[in-house]
Amino acid sequence: MIMVRAGLSVPSLVLDAGEQLTERLGARQIWGMSPFAGNAAGPIWTQVDTCQFLSPGQQGSALESGIATAFAIPGVTRLAVGTSRLDHLADLAEAVSFEVNAETVNQYRTLLRRRATVNG
């Protein structure tokens, strides 16, 4: 088992390094952590429509969509989060029922890699 950063707040180089390490170690289980980079009130969660990452026809709050997306970026089976807020726990419970649009995730990862190359 390996635990890696997961979600929309993770830089491309960190995602790629986590995936390479997972492959190199032959990890059978991949868990994600810190989907909000320690700040669920950060501007990304109010300025970006995270629902665009969900499969068509699904709607959720920014946090629900962000959590659902964290399961797909980089592709984890479990997600470790820390909170003492009941509303965040409710968002987490709801998010596990959402499906993420794989094509949108792939496009996002491609954009992240391009940006990392340009800014590299």
N, C-alpha and C positions, 0 to 999 in steps of 0.2 A: 504494500500500500504506500502511496505517496500523496502528500497534500501540497497543492499549488495554489497560487493566487488565481481567482476566477472573477469574471464579470467585465463590465464595460469600462471600469476604471483601471484596468491592467494594461500597461504599455505592451506593444507588440513584441519587443525584445524579451520581455519577461514571460509572455505567453509561449513564445517559441522555445525559450530555454527550458521552461517547465515541461513542454512536450518532448523535447530532445532528451531530457533527463529521465522522464517516464519511460521512453522507448529504450534508452540505454540500460536502465535498471530492470527492464522487463516487468514493471509493476502491473499487477493484475487489477488493482483497484486504484482509481484516481479520485481523490476528494478535493473539493475546492474550499477556499477560505477567503474571508474579507471581501465580499462582493461590493461593498460600498467604500472601501479604502478607509474605514473607520469614521465615515461621515455620511450618514444617510440623509442629512439635511443639506448636502452640498449642492452647488448650482446645476450639476449635470442632471439631477433628479427632478428639477423644475424647468430646465431649459431645453431638454432633449425629450422627444416623444419616444419613450422606451417601448411603447406598444407596437411600434413599427417592427420590432423583432419577433412579435408573436405571429403565429399562423393566422391567416385571414379569418375574420369573423370573431376573433377573441378580443376582449377589452379588459384591462386591469389598471390598477393604479400604477404610478411610476415605480414605486418600490416593488409591487408584485411583478411587473414586467421585468424590472432589473434583476430580481431574484431568479425568475424563470430563465432569463438570458444567461445568468451566471452558470447555470447547469450546462449550457451549450458552449460557453467561452471560458475554458478550452474544451470542455466535454468531460463532465465529472458526474459521478453517481451519487455523491453526497455533498452537502454544503455546510460548512461550519460558520455559524454567525453568532454574534454576541449582542444581546440587547436586554434591557430591563423594561422596555416599553411593550405593553400588551398589544398595541396596535401594530407594531412591527412583527410580533409573533403571529398575529392574525394574517398579516400580509404574507408571511413565510408559509403558513399553512395553506393559504389560497393559491399561492404561486406554483406549488408542486403539481397542480392540476392543469396548468397551461402547457401548450405545445409551442415550441419555437420554430420560426421559419428558417430552415437550414440554408436556403439561398441567400436570405438577408444576412445571416451570420457569416457566410462565406464572403459576401461582398464587403462586409464590415472588416473582416480580417485582412482582405486584400488591400483595402484602403489604409488600414493601420500599417501594414508592411511597407506600402509605398511611402507613407509619411515618414516611417523610421529610416528608410533609405535616403530620402531627401534631407532629413534633419540629422542623419547619422553622423 
